[in-house]
Amino acid sequence: MVRLAAVRKSVTAPQAAQLFVDNVFRHHGLPEAFVSDRDPRFVSHF
């Protein structure tokens, strides 16, 4: 599934974050957990 949002040619980081919240989290909700790529749960698989 792809979510596209119309933006101006230049968009700031705060604007991009707000677009992400408005267009992704609104439809899918917040994740229950975040796993860093440095987390042992991720690194242990390699």
Secondary structure, DSSP 4 states (H G I P E B T S, - for coil): --------S---HHHHHHHHIIIIIHHH---S----TTSHHHHTT-
